[in-house]
Amino acid sequence: ASGGSRMSNNINYNKNPDSSVSISKMDVIIPFSSDVPCDNNGQRMWWAFLASSMVTFFGGLFIILLWRTLKYLWTVCCHCNIKNKEAQKVINAQTDGPVKNQDEKDEAPASEVGWMTSVKDWAGVMISAQTLTGRVLVVLVFALSIGALGIYFIDSSDPIESCQNFYKDFTLQIDMAFNVFFLLYFGLRFIAANDKLWFWLEVNSVVDFFTVPPVFVSVYLNRSWLGLRFLRALRLIQFSEILQFLNILKTSNSIKLVNLCSIFISTWLTAAGFIHLVENSGDPWENFQNSQPLSYWECVYLLMVTMSTVGYGDVCAKTTLGRLFMVFFILGGLAMFARYVPEIAALILNRKKYRGSYNSTRGRKHIVVCGHITLESVSNFLKDFLHKDRDDVNVEIVFLHNISPNLELEALFKRHFTQVEFYQGSVLNPHDLARVKIESADACLILANKYCADPDAEDASNIMRVISIKNYHPKIRIITQMLQYHNKAHLLNIPSWNWKEGDDAICLAELKAGFIAQSCLAQGLSTMLANLFSMRSFIKIEEDTWQKYYLEGVANEMYTEYLSSAFVGLSFPTVCELCYVKLKLLLIAIEYKSEQRESSILINPGNHVKMQEGTLGFFIASDAKEVKRAFFYCKACHDDITDPKRIKKCGCKRLEDEHPSTLSPKKKQRNGGMRNSPNCSPKMMRHDPLLIPGNEQIENMDVNVKRYDSTGMFHWCPSKEIEKVILTRSEASMTVLSGHVVVCIFGDVTSALVGLRNLVMPLRASNFHYHELKHIVFVGSLDYLRREWETLHNFPKVSILPGTPLSRADLRAVNINLCDMCVILSANQNNIDDASLQDKECILASLNIKSMQFDDSIGVLQANSQGFTPPGMDRSSPDNSPVHGLVRQASVTTGSNIPIITELVNDSNVQFLDQDDDDDPDTELYLTQPFACGTAFAVSVLDSLMSATYFNDNILTLIRTLVTGGATPELEALLAEENALRGGYSTPQTLANRDRCRVAQLALYDGPFADLGDGGCYGDLFCKALKTYNMLCFGIYRLRDAHLTAPSPCTKRYVITNPPYEFELVPTDLIFCLMQFDHNAGQSRTSHSSHSSHSSSKKSSSVHSIPATNRQNRSSKAQKKWFTDEPENAYPRNIQIKPMSTHMANQVNQYKSTTSLIPPIREVEDEC
């Protein structure tokens, strides 16, 4: 045959397994092999190819070792010469000057950089990818290596050794070009190598030795040997480095994944190449007679089933070399397979699952939720955010967290897969923020860990998240949860933080303390407000039980909607009455724009506030669709409609939409909310100072005396040392406290601060007159209270009894049976790992108080022991006012009747507070009796504020106005600077801030509403209170067993939110109402107590008790005590009240009702 012929036409393959081939027209018998020899003698030249590689490798290795040996000997000789020179220098020490100069001249050239060093440095730069040229060179070498491997895959289908003419074989020419380039690159690497020996033994060098020289031998012999060219597959190990040079791989997981895959594949292909070589060649000592024809890809298959230990047996090694290699390969291959494959699978699955990027949907907004992502926090958030009462929530929720979700959380995401997506990452990483498209997100919500042991550290983490997000996209709206009030000041340091653009910080400590403080003024209010700002589904109960009326009220929520143009020009009370009677909506506040176009939220303003075009109203309703009635209402079309469900968009409204007024409101955002305009004022007074009717309403104050803080929102006094307010047990007993607030606090020097200032501020709001302020007594560790005192020393009427709330002696000393409210708090709740034990101190204190027994005459004994009888008890003032009150019962004799509110961390622990209820441990908190009665409060109810604030940023402003007593952003900035309230002189502007509404409870036992208390309708009461006193009613606090006729009914009460018009009242009901500021109360030196309890003796906050002889005659001669607005003249005087009817007195005695006296404000004139 000629040199380039394949001789395939001259060969007759024998299909018998005896591996022999007969060649026609020839007498030569050649052993079976896939190799086709280039001559008739069947001579093979594989040894020449292999010898070229071996000679190159060992020859170079010998030269390097020889060079190192000669260099070592030369160094030793030079070292000896240097020692001789130094000895000569010592001998010629006197004449070493010229010698020294000569040495310096000799050493000077040695410090210069030689051309060899320059070349070495240049070569190092070229192969290190530090420059663009170097990166191109490295990538090109890798690409050509893969190309050479591809040529090997093509040639593997040919015999192992075949005849090829270099000038006619195109693949051989390409392979030759590649290997010339590899040879040049090898030279660069050799020049740049610091250690030539280790370089010679590197994997890449060995690959070059066994692939480059055989190509040149092929050109010389005009034949090709497949040989060890499969070693080019080892270059795949560098794939990860190449991708990093190209800036494609950036994350550690991606780098790890590529490394594992490249090592696994390169080892797999290299081993397959060796099996392919030996199986198709045969054993040399067997004269190549035991070879078998296997393609390269069959060898790849064989290696895979071998590594996986499957071994089907359809393909196997028959040569001795192949079997010997498989013995050793199966050990390493099995280990590699068992280690690499599961890890690769885990990385790929996680990468596909949570490492992608968010793809936004056209016409659909999305929000990003980050921070504390757990099953509890996510489930609570989704339950409220995706509630059906929110109408259509066309928002996708993207969760971003650096830890992959567990199985339970993953299942929760799958249940909401149409609206929820999860991505693994951190908001501190700009790359992850880009993945979730934070720049196009509608908002970013940051959840906090309410149960962490270090609240300050948790707040610091969330502040860092805010900084990172704002740094990436300053315009993004952020709503974040904060645990400690003092940490809110750090958000003001962020330049792009702007509350006017919708940024909000929901401080859980501030709101929790505010809710509890409002319960001190009107027990049960914390439950009502928590239900209003949470989304609850309506649960219908047919039985006539207290749960039926409670759950009907729970279904109400807070919504906002723009008022129809039909209300323009009407006063707030008129619009409020019309909405309640005709639209079945309860309007409690509006967003009012003054003449200066500044916006402020007015809660229950008076007749002087008229509705404007585009006024935003705050409504209490059961769902968002009902609130649309206020926007669609048209007097011309809907005036005669009695069914509110028929009030829908009419033709007049459509015409108005086609021709909008210049004063029409902006388009609503986020399902009923509108972001405050940049000119929106944070003032939350009842109305602007310019709108105050009359000029005699502002109290005449001494301008030289500081009685209020600089904003006029809170009562203020000069700072006091803590020693001046500390009471001993005997001093507290002699003081005879009554009508006060007892705060039982657990904590020590290591406990996290609760933030008692947030509890005291609502109780010191300036819309109370001084004599109406309830005295506050803290019972707890003095070491802890010293840490809190810095924020409390500017509030009046505050005392401290060092002790423990578990000591009955301390509790009796502060007259806990005569208090208006007992608050139980703990600063140690988050220091316990077991969730069920976090509330142990609060639960023990609550049960301890409820089990106490009191003597009805204890107050008289204490008063007589001091020799003190309050003066003026026989005096009475002319009954020239409409003030009527409710007769009080005698003081409590059992601790179960003391009004208590207990803070809980773990919702399930509420079952331990009441021993007589039948609440299941799995019952949701809002369905339990203690929560419905207002005796328990958990911070978890505040989770719903995140969703409420997103959909309507005015909601958070409204709730903070209601529960904090009037905290404003200006006040927060002041507290951030000084950490204390600053006193201010009384001016008309600051005194005008006192004119704002407050929450109170109205008794139906006596007074102008007594006729409605016995079987009257709630709607009639609502209209009468609104018309007569501008008093807005919004709920009932009813005895739990008011519907029963038991001889000794329970004294516990529960909350009914926004009852319907026809709801029947009972005499023992207490009505939640928003009452106006009474300007005349301070001048007439009369006041009232705005809080009630179950059955305790209710007096105005004082340090004196009324003698029992007077208290025992209250059933026939109702007496109330009133105080002046001046602390130095706080003596009571009596007001004679009309005697009650016998029927009404019997009812009160039956129910043992104890309610607060609410003097209605001055009557207002009816509107024209």
Secondary structure by P-SEA (a helix, b strand, c coil): ccccccccccbbbbccccbbbbbcccccccccccccccccccccaaaaaaaaaaaaaaaaaaaaaaaaaaaaaaaaaaaaaaaaaaaaaaaacccaaaaaaaaaaaacccccccaaaaaaaaaaaaaacccaaaaaaaaaaaaaaaaaaaaaaaacccccbbbbcccccaaaaaaaaaaaaaaaaaaaaaaacccaaaaaacaaaaaaaaccaaaaaaaaaccccccccccccccccaaaaaaaaacccccaaaaaaaaaaaaaaaaaaaaaaaaaaaaaccccccccccbbbbcaaaaaaaaaaaaacccccccccccaaaaaaaaaaaaaaaaaaaccaaaaaaaaaaaacccbbbbbcccbbbbbbbccccaaaaaaaaaaaaccccccccbbbbbbbcccccaaaaaaaaaacccbbbbbcccccaaaaaaaccccccbbbbbcccccccaaaaaaaaaaaaaaaaaacccbbbbbbbccccaaaaaaaccccccccccccccaaaaaaaaaaaaaaccaaaaaaaaaaccccbbbbccccaaaaaaaaaabbbbbbbbccccccccaaaaaaaaaaccccccccccccccccbbbbbcccccccccccbbbbbbbccccccccccccccccccccccccccccccaaaaaaaaccccccccccccccccccccccccccccccccccccccccccccccccccccccccccccccccccccccaaaaaaaccccbbbbbbbbccccccccaaaaaaaaaccccccccccbbbbbccaaaaaaaccccccccbbbbbccccccaaaaaaaccccccbbbbbbccccccccccccaaaaaaaaaaaaabbbbcaaaaaaaaaaccccccccccccccccbbbbbbccccccccccbbbbbbcccccccccccccccccccccccccccccccccccccccaaaaaaaaccaaaaaaaaaccccccaaaaaaaaaccbbbbbcccaaaaaaacbbbbbbbbccccccccccccccaaaaaaaaaacccbbbccccccccccccccccccbbbbbccccccccccccbbbbcccccccccccccbbbbccccccccccccccccccaaaaaacccbbbbbbbccccccbbbbbbbcccccaaaaaaaaaacbbbbbbcccccccccc
